[in-house]
Amino acid sequence: GSDSTRAVHGGERLKGGKKAKAILDAISTPVVMSSTFTFRNSAECIMYNMGSYQSFEYGRYGNPTVRSAEEKLMALEGAEDALISASGMNAATTMLLALVPENGHIVVTTDCYRRTRQFIRTLLPKMGIRATVIDPADLASFERILKTEGATLFFSESPTNPQLRVVDVPGVVALCKK
């Protein structure tokens, strides 16, 4: 289908569809404001905790409205999964903590969001993660770092924040694939 079709129908939880639990038998996914969700019985709760039953438990971990939006993004991007986050800083810290192990090395650009750079430079070293800061246009420095020290992850924004410089993403990808 077209992007328009995926934007409208992707992620909808329709009655009789293959999604877990249609929501209120609604025509389209409603805005769910609840912070807590119930299980019909103890067996459902046990299966949920074992990972064999798909449902919602508590709003902090997701709800039907947010999951529907994530599934729309998945349909539009052809992605395996998606995660909507409360803020950019939350998304960045979650991603960094999930992908960079102890003794990892992050290369970050000088003009990425200040609080993200601060998190990378001050908090992650306490967890045994090194960081090197480079100019976003300096691919020669990035290549040198990759050859001499290696890197677990390259982090930048494009356009950068706050200077709105465009990072050579294809150039970064090419260096990472070497």
N, CA, C and O of each residue as an XYZ file, in Angstrom:
712
protein
N       0.807     -1.190      0.000
C       0.000      0.000      0.000
C       0.852      1.257      0.000
O       2.069      1.207      0.179
N       0.203      2.352     -0.199
C       0.876      3.649     -0.255
C       1.226      4.148      1.145
O       0.729      3.632      2.146
N       2.097      5.168      1.195
C       2.416      5.790      2.482
C       1.157      6.341      3.137
O       1.008      6.267      4.357
N       0.243      6.896      2.330
C      -1.006      7.438      2.881
C      -1.819      6.342      3.549
O      -2.355      6.536      4.640
N      -1.912      5.184      2.893
C      -2.658      4.055      3.456
C      -1.994      3.567      4.738
O      -2.674      3.310      5.732
N      -0.662      3.439      4.721
C       0.056      2.988      5.923
C      -0.095      3.993      7.059
O      -0.200      3.598      8.220
N      -0.107      5.292      6.740
C      -0.254      6.322      7.776
C      -1.622      6.251      8.434
O      -1.747      6.491      9.635
N      -2.649      5.925      7.659
C      -4.010      5.865      8.198
C      -4.270      4.533      8.890
O      -4.822      4.505      9.989
N      -3.879      3.432      8.258
C      -4.275      2.110      8.757
C      -3.200      1.374      9.555
O      -3.523      0.447     10.297
N      -1.950      1.756      9.423
C      -0.886      1.087     10.170
C      -1.110      1.236     11.664
O      -1.399      2.331     12.146
N      -0.976      0.134     12.402
C      -1.075      0.206     13.856
C      -2.472      0.253     14.430
O      -2.634      0.251     15.650
N      -3.485      0.294     13.585
C      -4.851      0.346     14.126
C      -5.211     -0.990     14.764
O      -4.843     -2.045     14.249
N      -5.909     -0.948     15.855
C      -6.315     -2.148     16.597
C      -7.801     -2.379     16.362
O      -8.646     -2.020     17.182
N      -8.088     -2.983     15.228
C      -9.475     -3.169     14.819
C     -10.042     -4.476     15.353
O      -9.317     -5.457     15.513
N     -11.326     -4.483     15.623
C     -11.997     -5.694     16.100
C     -11.815     -6.793     15.055
O     -12.039     -6.578     13.864
N     -11.408     -7.959     15.516
C     -11.223     -9.087     14.616
C      -9.878     -9.070     13.908
O      -9.568     -9.996     13.158
N      -9.078     -8.042     14.130
C      -7.763     -7.958     13.503
C      -6.762     -8.818     14.241
O      -7.099     -9.467     15.231
N      -5.532     -8.824     13.762
C      -4.519     -9.677     14.368
C      -3.809     -9.037     15.558
O      -2.971     -9.684     16.187
N      -4.123     -7.790     15.881
C      -3.487     -7.121     17.012
C      -4.066     -7.652     18.326
O      -5.225     -8.062     18.396
N      -3.225     -7.630     19.360
C      -3.701     -8.071     20.674
C      -4.777     -7.123     21.169
O      -4.598     -5.905     21.154
N      -5.885     -7.677     21.604
C      -6.982     -6.932     22.226
C      -7.429     -5.704     21.441
O      -6.806     -4.648     21.550
N      -8.471     -5.818     20.669
C      -9.064     -4.626     20.055
C      -9.522     -3.714     21.187
O      -9.994     -4.194     22.218
N      -9.387     -2.426     21.005
C      -9.709     -1.474     22.067
C     -11.160     -1.032     21.942
O     -11.514     -0.300     21.018
N     -11.988     -1.472     22.863
C     -13.384     -1.042     22.943
C     -14.168     -1.271     21.661
O     -15.190     -0.622     21.435
N     -13.704     -2.181     20.823
C     -14.354     -2.453     19.537
C     -14.537     -1.174     18.728
O     -15.534     -1.034     18.019
N     -13.602     -0.251     18.820
C     -13.688      1.041     18.137
C     -13.290      0.905     16.669
O     -12.560     -0.013     16.296
N     -13.775      1.824     15.848
C     -13.426      1.855     14.431
C     -11.956      2.229     14.259
O     -11.264      1.657     13.417
N     -11.484      3.175     15.045
C     -10.066      3.541     15.033
C      -9.569      3.540     16.478
O     -10.359      3.602     17.420
N      -8.268      3.468     16.632
C      -7.700      3.406     17.975
C      -7.999      4.691     18.737
O      -7.618      5.773     18.292
N      -8.671      4.588     19.876
C      -8.985      5.787     20.662
C      -7.770      6.268     21.452
O      -6.784      5.543     21.590
N      -7.846      7.475     21.961
C      -6.815      7.988     22.855
C      -7.087      7.386     24.233
O      -8.110      7.667     24.856
N      -6.165      6.563     24.692
C      -6.305      5.888     25.981
C      -5.533      6.694     27.017
O      -4.322      6.876     26.894
N      -6.233      7.173     28.032
C      -5.623      8.024     29.057
C      -5.270      7.251     30.333
O      -4.675      7.819     31.249
N      -5.620      5.991     30.403
C      -5.408      5.203     31.615
C      -3.926      4.970     31.873
O      -3.139      4.809     30.940
N      -3.555      4.955     33.148
C      -2.168      4.657     33.504
C      -1.992      3.200     33.918
O      -0.872      2.690     33.923
N      -3.084      2.527     34.263
C      -2.978      1.127     34.665
C      -3.995      0.295     33.900
O      -5.063      0.774     33.519
N      -3.633     -0.957     33.688
C      -4.477     -1.872     32.923
C      -4.665     -3.151     33.732
O      -3.804     -3.520     34.530
N      -5.773     -3.813     33.526
C      -6.085     -5.015     34.301
C      -5.890     -6.268     33.460
O      -5.842     -6.219     32.231
N      -5.780     -7.374     34.153
C      -5.782     -8.691     33.532
C      -7.089     -9.361     33.930
O      -7.605     -9.117     35.021
N      -7.624    -10.198     33.058
C      -8.910    -10.850     33.356
C      -8.785    -11.878     34.470
O      -9.752    -12.161     35.178
N      -7.584    -12.438     34.620
C      -7.389    -13.457     35.652
C      -5.892    -13.609     35.933
O      -5.060    -12.994     35.265
N      -5.570    -14.418     36.906
C      -4.168    -14.622     37.293
C      -3.365    -15.283     36.189
O      -2.184    -14.985     36.013
N      -3.997    -16.178     35.445
C      -3.291    -16.875     34.364
C      -2.789    -15.882     33.315
O      -1.662    -16.003     32.835
N      -3.625    -14.896     32.957
C      -3.202    -13.864     32.002
C      -2.000    -13.092     32.535
O      -1.051    -12.823     31.798
N      -2.044    -12.742     33.802
C      -0.954    -11.990     34.428
C       0.338    -12.807     34.412
O       1.407    -12.278     34.107
N       0.239    -14.077     34.736
C       1.413    -14.960     34.732
C       1.970    -15.081     33.317
O       3.181    -14.987     33.115
N       1.087    -15.291     32.333
C       1.535    -15.402     30.939
C       2.183    -14.098     30.470
O       3.180    -14.128     29.750
N       1.625    -12.957     30.873
C       2.198    -11.652     30.525
C       3.620    -11.541     31.072
O       4.537    -11.142     30.354
N       3.800    -11.895     32.345
C       5.117    -11.798     32.971
C       6.120    -12.782     32.385
O       7.327    -12.549     32.460
N       5.642    -13.874     31.804
C       6.517    -14.849     31.150
C       6.803    -14.451     29.701
O       7.650    -15.058     29.047
N       6.099    -13.436     29.202
C       6.310    -12.985     27.830
C       5.500    -13.721     26.790
O       5.743    -13.556     25.595
N       4.537    -14.534     27.213
C       3.741    -15.296     26.249
C       2.353    -14.703     26.025
O       1.541    -15.294     25.314
N       2.071    -13.554     26.616
C       0.782    -12.884     26.446
C       1.051    -11.405     26.247
O       1.677    -10.758     27.086
N       0.572    -10.875     25.129
C       0.804     -9.465     24.814
C      -0.333     -8.619     25.368
O      -1.503     -8.838     25.052
N       0.031     -7.651     26.196
C      -0.966     -6.772     26.785
C      -0.270     -5.512     27.281
O       0.901     -5.282     26.980
N      -0.985     -4.712     28.030
C      -0.435     -3.515     28.654
C      -0.607     -3.650     30.153
O      -1.586     -4.225     30.628
N       0.351     -3.115     30.895
C       0.331     -3.244     32.344
C       0.256     -1.871     33.010
O      -0.605     -1.620     33.853
N       1.171     -0.991     32.616
C       1.286      0.307     33.274
C       1.716      1.338     32.233
O       2.562      1.053     31.385
N       1.138      2.524     32.298
C       1.357      3.548     31.282
C       2.803      3.899     31.011
O       3.149      4.249     29.882
N       3.649      3.816     32.008
C       5.069      4.125     31.808
C       5.704      3.170     30.799
O       6.672      3.529     30.128
N       5.167      1.960     30.689
C       5.724      0.954     29.788
C       4.997      0.918     28.450
O       5.328      0.102     27.589
N       4.020      1.783     28.266
C       3.292      1.836     27.003
C       1.800      1.731     27.222
O       1.333      1.305     28.278
N       1.064      2.129     26.199
C      -0.387      1.966     26.217
C      -0.863      1.798     24.778
O      -0.081      2.014     23.852
N      -2.111      1.423     24.562
C      -2.582      1.138     23.202
C      -2.437      2.314     22.237
O      -2.139      2.103     21.061
N      -2.637      3.529     22.698
C      -2.529      4.694     21.820
C      -1.089      4.890     21.359
O      -0.834      5.102     20.174
N      -0.157      4.819     22.292
C       1.256      4.992     21.948
C       1.719      3.854     21.050
O       2.437      4.084     20.077
N       1.311      2.617     21.372
C       1.727      1.478     20.551
C       1.184      1.607     19.139
O       1.874      1.260     18.180
N      -0.028      2.095     18.994
C      -0.598      2.314     17.667
C       0.248      3.317     16.884
O       0.517      3.106     15.702
N       0.666      4.397     17.526
C       1.518      5.394     16.863
C       2.869      4.785     16.487
O       3.391      5.054     15.405
N       3.437      3.965     17.378
C       4.705      3.295     17.071
C       4.544      2.383     15.863
O       5.415      2.335     14.993
N       3.425      1.657     15.810
C       3.194      0.745     14.693
C       2.943      1.498     13.391
O       3.282      0.996     12.319
N       2.361      2.684     13.460
C       2.231      3.516     12.258
C       3.620      3.897     11.740
O       3.882      3.818     10.540
N       4.507      4.310     12.650
C       5.876      4.643     12.250
C       6.586      3.429     11.662
O       7.304      3.551     10.669
N       6.390      2.256     12.268
C       6.990      1.031     11.749
C       6.509      0.764     10.328
O       7.307      0.428      9.453
N       5.208      0.911     10.097
C       4.645      0.669      8.765
C       5.211      1.654      7.749
O       5.543      1.266      6.628
N       5.323      2.915      8.128
C       5.836      3.940      7.210
C       7.323      3.765      6.915
O       7.766      4.021      5.796
N       8.095      3.331      7.910
C       9.545      3.219      7.751
C      10.005      1.813      7.375
O      11.187      1.606      7.100
N       9.084      0.840      7.360
C       9.477     -0.533      7.088
C      10.362     -1.081      8.198
O      11.261     -1.882      7.944
N      10.105     -0.649      9.429
C      10.950     -1.015     10.569
C      10.421     -2.247     11.285
O       9.228     -2.549     11.241
N      11.328     -2.949     11.944
C      10.971     -4.122     12.737
C      10.220     -3.723     13.997
O       9.306     -4.426     14.429
N      10.603     -2.596     14.587
C       9.944     -2.115     15.797
C      10.208     -0.621     15.927
O      11.009     -0.059     15.179
N       9.543      0.012     16.866
C       9.717      1.443     17.119
C       9.439      1.707     18.589
O       8.734      0.947     19.252
N      10.003      2.789     19.079
C       9.783      3.192     20.460
C       9.613      4.700     20.493
O      10.532      5.441     20.145
N       8.446      5.153     20.908
C       8.212      6.581     21.075
C       8.624      6.943     22.490
O       8.286      6.246     23.447
N       9.348      8.026     22.609
C       9.896      8.443     23.891
C       9.302      9.786     24.295
O       8.821     10.544     23.452
N       9.342     10.070     25.582
C       8.746     11.305     26.095
C       9.501     12.556     25.668
O       8.914     13.636     25.608
N      10.790     12.429     25.371
C      11.583     13.590     24.961
C      12.799     13.109     24.190
O      13.141     11.927     24.223
N      13.442     14.025     23.503
C      14.665     13.688     22.787
C      15.769     13.250     23.731
O      16.520     12.324     23.425
N      15.871     13.906     24.870
C      16.895     13.546     25.851
C      16.642     12.144     26.390
O      17.579     11.367     26.573
N      15.388     11.824     26.643
C      15.043     10.476     27.090
C      15.397      9.452     26.020
O      15.932      8.390     26.336
N      15.108      9.755     24.771
C      15.432      8.840     23.674
C      16.941      8.640     23.573
O      17.414      7.512     23.426
N      17.695      9.732     23.652
C      19.154      9.643     23.527
C      19.769      8.842     24.666
O      20.593      7.961     24.422
N      19.385      9.130     25.905
C      19.983      8.417     27.036
C      19.583      6.944     27.035
O      20.403      6.080     27.346
N      18.345      6.653     26.692
C      17.904      5.255     26.620
C      18.718      4.496     25.580
O      19.186      3.387     25.838
N      18.885      5.097     24.402
C      19.642      4.462     23.330
C      21.101      4.258     23.737
O      21.656      3.180     23.526
N      21.720      5.278     24.314
C      23.124      5.161     24.712
C      23.319      4.085     25.775
O      24.250      3.284     25.685
N      22.455      4.064     26.769
C      22.570      3.060     27.832
C      22.314      1.648     27.308
O      22.888      0.684     27.815
N      21.464      1.525     26.303
C      21.150      0.205     25.753
C      22.246     -0.317     24.826
O      22.480     -1.524     24.771
N      22.917      0.568     24.101
C      23.828      0.119     23.048
C      25.316      0.172     23.388
O      26.119     -0.494     22.734
N      25.693      0.944     24.387
C      27.126      1.106     24.670
C      27.476      0.395     25.980
O      27.020      0.796     27.051
N      28.284     -0.656     25.888
C      28.633     -1.405     27.097
C      29.762     -0.734     27.884
O      30.389      0.214     27.413
N      30.001     -1.242     29.076
C      31.156     -0.802     29.855
C      32.397     -1.004     28.993
O      32.491     -1.989     28.261
N      33.340     -0.088     29.077
C      34.551     -0.063     28.246
C      34.267      0.315     26.796
O      35.146      0.210     25.941
N      33.048      0.753     26.520
C      32.717      1.218     25.180
C      33.294      2.597     24.929
O      33.761      3.271     25.847
N      33.253      3.006     23.672
C      33.809      4.304     23.272
C      32.818      4.991     22.339
O      32.482      4.465     21.278
N      32.354      6.171     22.745
C      31.414      6.957     21.948
C      32.167      8.111     21.304
O      32.959      8.793     21.955
N      31.911      8.321     20.023
C      32.392      9.525     19.352
C      31.166     10.405     19.158
O      30.185      9.992     18.540
N      31.232     11.620     19.691
C      30.098     12.547     19.663
C      30.563     13.855     19.026
O      31.736     14.217     19.125
N      29.651     14.550     18.381
C      30.028     15.804     17.722
C      29.875     17.006     18.650
O      29.085     16.994     19.594
N      30.654     18.038     18.349
C      30.674     19.245     19.183
C      29.324     19.931     19.239
O      28.949     20.453     20.289
N      28.581     19.947     18.141
C      27.296     20.615     18.224
C      26.134     19.646     18.238
O      25.236     19.710     17.399
N      26.169     18.758     19.194
C      24.946     18.017     19.486
C      24.340     18.696     20.716
O      25.008     19.479     21.391
N      23.104     18.399     20.996
C      22.391     19.029     22.106
C      23.272     19.028     23.357
O      23.820     17.992     23.733
N      23.405     20.177     23.991
C      24.337     20.360     25.111
C      24.117     19.355     26.236
O      25.083     18.804     26.764
N      22.869     19.108     26.611
C      22.602     18.185     27.727
C      22.976     16.749     27.349
O      23.421     15.983     28.204
N      22.801     16.381     26.087
C      23.210     15.041     25.649
C      24.724     14.927     25.729
O      25.252     13.944     26.249
N      25.418     15.927     25.218
C      26.885     15.940     25.265
C      27.364     15.906     26.719
O      28.333     15.219     27.044
N      26.685     16.643     27.579
C      27.013     16.660     29.010
C      26.836     15.258     29.617
O      27.688     14.802     30.379
N      25.748     14.588     29.285
C      25.493     13.224     29.760
C      26.620     12.295     29.303
O      27.134     11.497     30.086
N      26.992     12.409     28.037
C      28.037     11.550     27.476
C      29.388     11.827     28.134
O      30.136     10.896     28.431
N      29.698     13.085     28.360
C      31.025     13.448     28.865
C      31.161     13.353     30.381
O      32.276     13.188     30.878
N      30.059     13.452     31.137
C      30.186     13.463     32.600
C      29.616     12.223     33.286
O      30.199     11.737     34.255
N      28.503     11.711     32.808
C      27.893     10.560     33.486
C      28.369      9.215     32.934
O      28.629      8.294     33.708
N      28.485      9.088     31.626
C      28.888      7.796     31.068
C      30.298      7.367     31.484
O      30.521      6.171     31.667
N      31.269      8.289     31.643
C      32.583      7.849     32.137
C      32.515      7.180     33.513
O      33.342      6.320     33.818
N      31.552      7.560     34.338
C      31.378      6.917     35.643
C      30.925      5.464     35.489
O      31.002      4.674     36.430
N      30.455      5.127     34.289
C      30.017      3.762     33.994
C      31.056      3.037     33.140
O      30.782      1.975     32.582
N      32.249      3.622     33.044
C      33.324      2.986     32.290
C      33.217      3.169     30.786
O      33.744      2.354     30.028
N      32.550      4.217     30.342
C      32.379      4.475     28.907
C      33.165      5.732     28.546
O      32.977      6.789     29.149
N      34.053      5.604     27.552
C      34.868      6.738     27.109
C      34.128      7.521     26.033
O      33.267      6.987     25.335
N      34.480      8.797     25.914
C      33.880      9.648     24.888
C      34.942     10.541     24.265
O      35.815     11.071     24.953
N      34.850     10.695     22.952
C      35.699     11.623     22.217
C      34.780     12.571     21.468
O      33.823     12.142     20.824
N      35.074     13.864     21.555
C      34.248     14.879     20.899
C      34.989     15.387     19.664
O      36.156     15.768     19.747
N      34.301     15.389     18.512
C      34.898     15.882     17.269
C      33.950     16.867     16.593
O      32.752     16.891     16.874
N      34.502     17.667     15.709
C      33.696     18.564     14.890
C      32.881     17.705     13.917
O      33.421     16.753     13.353
N      31.602     18.015     13.705
C      30.784     17.172     12.832
C      31.258     17.126     11.381
O      30.916     16.192     10.656
N      32.030     18.103     10.949
C      32.527     18.120      9.569
C      33.886     17.442      9.431
O      34.397     17.313      8.318
N      34.476     17.009     10.536
C      35.839     16.472     10.519
C      35.843     14.947     10.414
O      36.114     14.247     11.389
N      35.542     14.450      9.225
C      35.522     13.000      9.028
C      36.926     12.404      9.090
O      37.075     11.221      9.395
N      37.956     13.199      8.808
C      39.328     12.697      8.906
C      39.653     12.319     10.356
O      40.286     11.292     10.602
N      39.226     13.136     11.301
C      39.431     12.796     12.723
C      38.660     11.538     13.094
O      39.166     10.682     13.820
N      37.443     11.432     12.596
C      36.643     10.244     12.890
C      37.326      8.997     12.331
O      37.402      7.973     13.009
N      37.816      9.083     11.110
C      38.505      7.936     10.503
C      39.747      7.563     11.315
O      40.005      6.381     11.540
N      40.503      8.546     11.750
C      41.704      8.307     12.559
C      41.327      7.619     13.879
O      41.998      6.679     14.305
N      40.270      8.085     14.512
C      39.803      7.474     15.767
C      39.397      6.023     15.535
O      39.732      5.144     16.330
N      38.678      5.777     14.450
C      38.257      4.406     14.148
C      39.462      3.490     13.958
O      39.450      2.344     14.408
N      40.505      3.992     13.293
C      41.698      3.175     13.029
C      42.547      2.958     14.276
O      43.135      1.890     14.446
N      42.616      3.967     15.156
C      43.524      3.866     16.308
C      42.856      3.374     17.591
O      43.441      2.590     18.338
N      41.641      3.832     17.843
C      40.973      3.496     19.108
C      39.727      2.643     18.930
O      39.323      1.911     19.834
N      39.130      2.748     17.763
C      37.841      2.104     17.549
C      36.738      2.902     18.220
O      37.002      3.786     19.034
N      35.534      2.588     17.879
C      34.373      3.261     18.481
C      33.214      2.282     18.540
O      32.970      1.525     17.600
N      32.521      2.311     19.637
C      31.317      1.497     19.794
C      30.144      2.161     19.094
O      29.283      1.493     18.522
N      30.124      3.512     19.148
C      28.973      4.235     18.624
C      29.379      5.649     18.228
O      30.164      6.296     18.921
N      28.842      6.118     17.116
C      28.984      7.516     16.697
C      27.652      8.182     16.973
O      26.605      7.672     16.574
N      27.684      9.333     17.661
C      26.436     10.020     17.987
C      26.491     11.454     17.498
O      27.404     12.209     17.830
N      25.497     11.812     16.703
C      25.338     13.188     16.260
C      23.879     13.404     15.914
O      23.085     12.464     15.874
N      23.545     14.640     15.669
C      22.229     14.988     15.148
C      22.473     15.613     13.784
O      23.520     16.219     13.557
N      21.532     15.473     12.889
C      21.664     16.125     11.590
C      20.293     16.567     11.123
O      19.438     15.726     10.849
N      20.065     17.865     11.027
C      21.034     18.920     11.297
C      21.367     18.989     12.790
O      20.589     18.570     13.646
N      22.557     19.535     13.066
C      23.024     19.593     14.453
C      22.242     20.630     15.250
O      21.571     21.502     14.697
N      22.353     20.503     16.575
C      21.656     21.408     17.477
C      22.707     22.091     18.348
O      23.422     21.393     19.068
N      22.833     23.361     18.323
C      21.917     24.379     17.817
C      22.338     24.997     16.480
O      21.620     25.846     15.951
N      23.487     24.590     15.922
C      24.025     25.321     14.774
C      23.443     24.921     13.420
O      23.728     25.567     12.412
N      22.640     23.876     13.386
C      21.969     23.422     12.161
C      22.942     23.067     11.046
O      22.670     23.326      9.873
N      24.075     22.477     11.409
C      25.026     21.987     10.410
C      24.593     20.599      9.973
O      24.086     19.816     10.777
N      24.791     20.298      8.711
C      24.391     18.998      8.176
C      25.585     18.047      8.245
O      26.658     18.341      7.719
N      25.383     16.908      8.899
C      26.418     15.888      9.029
C      26.424     15.053      7.752
O      25.366     14.745      7.203
N      27.604     14.692      7.286
C      27.744     13.826      6.111
C      27.436     12.386      6.542
O      28.342     11.581      6.755
N      26.160     12.086      6.664
C      25.742     10.766      7.157
C      26.262      9.649      6.249
O      26.792      8.666      6.767
N      26.137      9.750      4.911
C      26.711      8.688      4.066
C      28.222      8.518      4.290
O      28.729      7.397      4.244
N      28.939      9.619      4.530
C      30.373      9.532      4.808
C      30.655      8.823      6.121
O      31.573      8.008      6.203
N      29.878      9.126      7.142
C      30.022      8.460      8.444
C      29.730      6.966      8.296
O      30.471      6.130      8.815
N      28.656      6.635      7.591
C      28.287      5.227      7.384
C      29.402      4.487      6.650
O      29.759      3.370      7.025
N      29.952      5.106      5.605
C      31.033      4.472      4.839
C      32.241      4.193      5.732
O      32.840      3.122      5.640
N      32.601      5.139      6.590
C      33.727      4.926      7.504
C      33.429      3.810      8.503
O      34.305      3.002      8.810
N      32.220      3.764      9.001
C      31.846      2.731      9.978
C      31.855      1.338      9.355
O      32.126      0.352     10.041
N      31.563      1.256      8.071
C      31.521     -0.051      7.399
C      32.896     -0.565      7.008
O      33.032     -1.741      6.673
N      33.936      0.293      7.041
C      35.299     -0.131      6.667
C      35.828     -1.184      7.604
O      36.955     -1.650      7.436
